[in-house]
């Protein structure tokens, strides 16, 4: 009886944990911006950001004051670029820019 309750508790706990994690649907898109800082966005088919994830320490600094969830992807990218310039991660007028799609 106790073993059955323990197993039920573990299974219920696992389900509860995964129920509250951000989820991406098969139709959602992952967008990664790697300008050091590195940031990953999950975007819905309606072009709305549903999740923003820092991929390194500079990304954590960059995302600290940005509220990107719910924003359109073009607005979110503009905010990221503006904040990157403000923090000195992007230097305006720098000759070296690499864009990958």
NORZI-V409046 format. One line per field, one symbol per residue. ss: DSSP state (H for helix, E for strand, L for the rest). phi: phi as a letter, one per 40 degrees, with the letter a starting at -180 (. if undefined). burial: # if it has 9 or more other C-alpha atoms within 8 Angstrom, else .. A space follows every 50 residues. Layout:
ss=???
phi=???
burial=???
//
This chain:
ss=LHHHHHHHHHHHHHHHHHHLLLLLLLLLEEEEEELLLEEEEEELLLLEEE EEEELLHHHHHHHLLLLLLLLEHHHHHHHHHHHHHHHLLLLLLLLLLLLL L
phi=.ccccccccccccccccccbccbbccccbcbbbbbfcbbbbbbcdcgbcb abbcbacccccccdbbbbcgccdccccccccdcccdcgcbbcgccbbbbb b
burial=...........................#........########...### ##.###.###.##....##.###..#..###.###...##.......... .
//
